[in-house]
Amino acid sequence: MKFQPLLEEVKNYIISYFDVHHDPELIYHNLKHTKDVVASATQIANHYQLNDEEFFIVISAAWFHDTGYFTDKNNHEVKSAEIAHHFLKQQKVDADVINKVNSCILATQMPQKPTNLLEEILCDADLFHLGTDSFREKSKLMRREMEAIGHKELDKDAWRTGNIQLLQSHHYFTDYCRLLLNDQKEKNLAKLIDKQTEVTEKPEANELPEVNHTDGVVEKADHDGHEKKHKNDKPERGVETMFRISSTNHQRLSDMADNKAHIMITVNSIILSAIISLVLRKLDEHSNLLIPTFLLLGVSLLTMIFSILATRPSIPPGLFSHDDIEKKTVNLLFFGNFYRMSFEDYSEGMLKMMDDRDFLYGSLIRDNYSQGVVLGKKYRLLRASYNIFMFGLIISVMAFVISSLI
């Protein structure tokens, strides 16, 4: 089944669906929200490298997941699944795929209870904004929508308390979203709690009033003239999250490179075996195939050499000195720098690194850079391997054709 054209059909249908159906009460759950969820689901799905069918299931569910709001706001997940089922059935999509799309949509019902990766991706995409800078803006839109549906104004303090409870009870299901969004989500929660504390506390007589600055940060100066620090604080947790995500991505790219190299090694091993066991024996009878055969043999052998070089590990001496620790030039996060050291020396070095912020972050930077250098070498060798195989195979086939004709 061609899932990409079918996904375009789903997209066009949903856009038309929102154009036809109008509900002024849906201030938040509109086409923009749906597109945001689709974009978030695409981002998460690409991280996990889903195959075509899995990608179609997640993104289709993202497009359909809020269409049921126009018929039943209280039970919109079920209605959305019904709309998705009806449309996909008309498109002759396999029943198993339709069921998985419906399961993803139903998993977004609060409290979310996904049972597999595809459902987890959609659940995290639906509440992606909880861990972003747009949380405050979208919370306001949600409140306006609730007021429009209920035809009454909601108390700000009660709404803030509800948001605090939501953020405290919510957790992202995928590792990707936990690493990417948890820090900002905790900051959003802290801002709400700070605001709630300010509201509940009685202002002192000598306190200056609250001032709204143009950058959106609310600050209050006390009677000594000292101000709370907000945006100028260094986002250490955000930096650490960046390092974790970068390291994870490097590891994933390294695994991909190894898999590609293994494919080339396996394919060319088969070609070499076939040439040695079948073709070489008959060269006496077909001497015109001598040059093309050895050409193909050389191409396969050279391809395997570069693929093996791409995966061959390179291990440093595994030793460091106390002088290296004092100068902060050793990276204790890589096993190749300490595997031959005693535990006492390694432990001493790690404790010094953890106590020294510059040493710690310097090691993280050095480790990240080293991973990038290794990746660069792997992919250069891998690219050379693929180029040799591709062009060599073309030349060998042409040589075989020419030799056969002559």
C-alpha positions in Angstrom: 0.0 0.0 0.0 1.3 3.5 -0.9 1.0 5.3 2.4 2.5 8.7 1.3 -0.2 9.5 -1.2 -2.8 8.2 1.2 -1.5 10.5 3.9 -1.9 13.4 1.5 -5.6 12.4 1.1 -6.0 12.3 4.8 -4.5 15.8 5.1 -6.7 17.3 2.4 -9.8 15.7 3.9 -9.2 17.1 7.4 -8.4 20.6 6.1 -11.7 20.4 4.1 -13.5 19.0 7.1 -12.5 22.0 9.3 -13.4 24.4 6.4 -16.9 22.9 6.3 -17.5 22.5 10.0 -17.6 25.7 12.0 -17.9 26.1 15.8 -17.1 29.5 17.3 -16.8 27.8 20.7 -13.7 25.8 19.6 -11.1 28.5 20.2 -8.3 26.0 21.0 -9.3 22.7 19.4 -9.3 24.1 15.8 -7.3 23.4 12.7 -4.2 25.2 14.0 -4.1 22.9 17.1 -4.5 19.9 14.8 -1.6 21.1 12.6 0.5 21.7 15.7 -0.1 18.1 16.9 0.7 16.8 13.4 4.0 18.7 13.4 4.9 17.4 16.9 3.9 13.9 16.0 6.1 14.1 12.8 9.0 15.3 14.9 8.8 12.5 17.4 8.1 9.9 14.7 11.1 10.9 12.7 13.3 10.5 15.8 12.2 6.9 16.2 12.6 6.2 12.4 9.2 4.6 12.0 8.5 2.6 8.9 6.0 3.9 6.3 3.0 2.0 7.8 3.7 3.1 11.4 4.3 6.7 10.3 1.0 6.7 8.4 -0.8 5.4 11.5 0.6 8.0 13.9 0.2 11.0 11.5 -3.3 10.0 10.3 -4.4 9.6 14.0 -2.9 13.1 14.6 -5.0 14.6 11.8 -8.2 12.9 12.9 -7.8 13.1 16.7 -10.0 16.1 17.4 -12.5 16.0 14.5 -15.1 14.5 17.0 -15.4 17.9 18.8 -17.9 19.1 16.2 -20.4 16.3 17.1 -19.7 15.4 20.7 -17.4 17.6 22.8 -17.6 15.3 25.9 -16.9 12.1 24.0 -14.9 13.5 21.1 -12.2 10.7 21.1 -14.7 8.1 20.2 -16.4 10.3 17.6 -13.0 11.1 16.1 -12.2 7.4 15.8 -15.5 6.8 14.1 -14.8 9.5 11.5 -11.3 8.1 10.9 -12.7 4.6 10.6 -15.3 5.7 8.0 -12.9 7.7 5.9 -10.0 5.1 5.9 -12.5 2.3 5.1 -13.6 4.2 2.0 -9.9 4.5 1.0 -9.7 0.7 1.3 -7.1 0.8 4.0 -6.4 -2.5 5.7 -8.6 -3.2 8.8 -5.5 -3.8 11.0 -4.1 -0.3 10.1 -7.5 1.3 10.7 -7.7 -0.3 14.1 -4.3 0.9 15.1 -5.2 4.5 14.0 -8.3 4.3 16.2 -6.4 2.9 19.1 -4.0 5.9 18.9 -6.9 8.4 18.9 -8.6 6.7 21.8 -5.3 6.6 23.8 -5.4 10.5 23.9 -8.4 10.4 26.2 -7.6 11.8 29.6 -6.0 10.3 31.6 -3.8 9.1 28.8 -3.1 5.3 28.8 -1.0 4.4 25.7 -0.1 0.7 25.3 2.6 0.9 22.6 5.1 3.3 21.0 2.7 4.6 18.3 0.1 5.5 20.9 2.8 7.1 23.2 3.9 9.3 20.3 0.4 10.7 19.7 -0.2 11.2 23.4 3.0 13.1 23.8 2.3 15.1 20.6 -1.2 16.1 21.8 0.3 17.6 25.0 3.6 18.7 23.5 2.9 22.3 24.4 3.1 21.6 28.1 6.9 21.5 27.8 7.3 24.5 25.5 7.3 28.3 25.7 3.8 28.4 24.2 2.2 26.8 27.2 1.0 30.0 28.7 -0.6 31.3 25.4 -2.3 28.0 24.7 -3.6 27.7 28.3 -5.3 31.0 27.8 -6.9 29.8 24.5 -8.1 26.6 26.3 -9.6 28.7 29.1 -11.4 30.9 26.6 -12.8 27.8 24.9 -14.0 26.3 28.2 -15.7 29.6 29.1 -17.4 29.7 25.6 -18.6 26.1 26.0 -19.8 26.5 29.6 -21.2 30.0 28.9 -19.6 31.3 32.1 -16.4 33.0 33.2 -13.9 30.7 35.0 -12.0 31.9 38.1 -8.4 32.6 37.3 -7.1 31.1 40.5 -9.1 27.9 40.0 -7.8 27.6 36.5 -4.3 28.2 37.6 -4.7 25.5 40.3 -6.0 23.1 37.7 -3.0 23.8 35.4 -0.7 23.1 38.3 -2.4 19.8 39.0 -2.2 18.9 35.3 1.5 19.6 35.1 2.3 17.8 38.4 0.4 14.7 37.3 1.4 14.6 33.7 4.4 12.7 32.4 5.7 12.2 28.8 5.8 8.6 27.7 8.6 8.7 25.1 12.2 9.1 26.0 12.6 11.8 23.3 9.9 14.0 24.8 11.2 13.5 28.4 14.6 14.6 27.4 13.4 17.5 25.2 10.5 18.9 27.2 10.6 18.0 30.9 12.9 20.9 31.8 10.6 23.6 30.2 7.6 21.8 31.7 9.0 22.2 35.1 9.8 25.8 34.5 6.2 26.3 33.4 5.0 24.6 36.6 7.4 26.7 38.7 6.0 29.9 37.2 2.4 28.9 38.0 3.3 28.0 41.6 5.2 31.3 42.0 2.2 33.2 40.6 -0.2 31.3 42.9 2.1 32.1 45.9 2.1 35.8 45.0 -1.7 35.9 44.8 -2.2 34.1 48.2 0.3 36.2 50.1 -0.8 39.6 51.3 1.4 42.4 49.9 3.5 44.2 52.4 3.1 48.0 52.8 6.6 48.8 51.7 6.5 46.5 48.7 6.6 47.9 45.2 3.8 47.0 42.8 4.1 44.2 40.3 5.4 45.3 36.9 4.8 43.7 33.6 7.8 44.0 31.4 7.8 43.8 27.6 9.6 40.5 27.5 6.7 38.8 29.3 8.6 38.2 32.6 6.9 39.4 35.7 9.2 40.8 38.4 8.6 42.3 41.8 11.1 44.5 43.7 11.1 44.3 47.5 11.8 47.2 49.9 15.6 46.8 49.6 15.4 47.3 45.9 16.6 43.8 45.0 14.9 42.1 42.1 14.3 38.4 41.5 16.4 36.8 38.8 14.6 35.2 35.9 15.7 35.1 32.3 19.3 35.9 33.0 19.8 32.7 35.0 21.9 30.2 33.2 19.7 27.3 32.1 21.9 24.5 33.4 19.3 21.8 33.2 18.5 22.9 29.7 22.2 22.6 28.8 22.4 19.1 30.3 19.3 18.1 28.4 21.0 19.4 25.2 24.0 17.2 26.0 21.8 14.1 26.6 19.9 14.6 23.4 23.1 15.2 21.4 24.7 12.1 22.8 21.7 10.0 22.1 21.5 11.3 18.5 25.2 10.6 18.0 24.8 7.0 19.3 21.8 6.5 17.0 23.7 7.8 14.0 26.6 5.5 15.0 24.3 2.5 15.1 22.9 3.5 11.7 26.4 3.7 10.2 27.3 0.3 11.7 24.1 -1.2 10.2 24.9 0.2 6.8 28.4 -1.1 7.0 27.2 -4.6 7.9 24.9 -4.5 4.9 27.8 -3.8 2.6 29.9 -6.5 4.2 27.2 -9.1 4.0 26.3 -8.3 0.3 29.9 -8.3 -0.8 30.7 -11.4 1.1 27.9 -13.1 -0.9 29.3 -11.7 -4.2 32.8 -12.9 -3.3 31.6 -16.3 -2.4 29.7 -16.6 -5.7 32.6 -15.4 -7.8 35.1 -17.8 -6.1 32.9 -20.8 -6.0 31.2 -20.5 -9.4 32.8 -18.0 -11.8 36.5 -18.7 -11.2 36.1 -22.4 -12.0 34.8 -21.6 -15.5 37.2 -18.9 -16.6 39.2 -21.5 -18.6 36.1 -22.0 -20.8 35.2 -18.2 -20.9 38.5 -16.4 -21.0 36.7 -13.3 -22.3 35.2 -12.8 -18.8 38.6 -12.8 -17.0 38.9 -9.0 -16.8 35.3 -8.3 -15.7 35.4 -11.0 -13.1 38.6 -9.8 -11.5 37.2 -6.2 -11.8 34.1 -7.2 -9.8 36.2 -9.2 -7.4 38.4 -6.1 -6.7 35.3 -3.9 -6.3 33.8 -6.2 -3.7 37.0 -6.6 -1.8 37.7 -2.9 -1.8 34.1 -2.2 -0.7 34.4 -4.7 2.2 37.8 -3.1 3.3 36.3 0.3 3.6 33.2 -1.0 5.4 35.3 -2.9 7.9 37.4 0.2 8.5 34.2 2.1 9.2 33.3 -0.3 11.9 36.7 -1.2 13.3 37.1 0.1 16.8 40.0 2.4 17.8 40.9 2.2 21.5 43.2 4.7 23.2 45.8 3.6 25.7 43.3 3.8 28.6 45.6 5.7 31.0 45.6 9.1 32.5 47.9 10.9 35.0 47.2 13.2 37.9 48.6 16.0 35.9 45.9 15.4 33.3 43.3 15.7 36.0 44.8 18.9 37.4 45.0 20.4 33.9 41.4 19.1 33.1 42.6 17.7 29.8 41.3 14.1 30.2 37.8 13.0 29.3 36.7 10.6 32.0 33.3 10.0 30.3 34.9 7.8 27.6 36.0 4.3 28.7 39.0 4.4 26.4 40.7 7.0 28.6 40.6 5.0 31.9 39.9 1.3 31.3 43.5 0.4 32.4 43.5 2.6 35.5 42.7 1.5 39.0 39.3 2.1 40.5 40.8 4.4 43.1 42.4 6.7 40.5 39.3 6.7 38.4 37.1 7.5 41.4 39.3 10.3 42.5 39.3 11.8 39.1 35.5 11.6 38.8 35.0 13.2 42.2 37.2 16.1 41.2 35.3 16.5 37.9 31.9 16.4 39.6 33.1 19.1 42.1 34.4 21.4 39.3 31.7 22.8 37.1 34.1 23.9 34.4 35.8 20.5 34.4 32.5 18.7 34.1 31.1 20.8 31.3 34.4 20.8 29.6 34.4 16.9 29.7 30.8 16.9 28.2 31.9 19.2 25.4 35.0 17.1 24.7 33.0 13.9 24.8 30.4 15.4 22.4 33.1 16.6 20.1 34.9 13.3 20.1 31.7 11.4 19.2 31.3 13.8 16.3 34.8 13.2 15.1 34.4 9.5 15.2 31.0 9.8 13.4 32.7 11.9 10.7 35.3 9.3 10.1 32.8 6.5 10.0 30.5 8.2 7.5 33.5 9.3 5.3 34.6 5.7 5.1 31.1 4.5 4.6 30.5 6.9 1.8 33.6 5.8 0.1 32.5 2.2 0.5 29.1 2.9 -1.1 30.7 5.0 -3.9 33.1 2.2 -4.7 30.4 -0.4 -4.7 28.0 1.7 -6.8 30.4 2.9 -9.5 32.4 -0.3 -9.4 29.2 -2.4 -9.9 28.2 -0.2 -12.9 31.6 -0.5 -14.5 31.8 -4.3 -13.8 28.4 -4.9 -15.4 29.3 -2.8 -18.4 32.6 -4.8 -18.7 30.6 -8.1 -18.6 28.3 -6.9 -21.3 31.1 -5.7 -23.5 33.0 -8.9 -23.0 30.0 -11.0 -23.8 29.3 -9.1 -27.0 32.9 -9.3 -28.1 
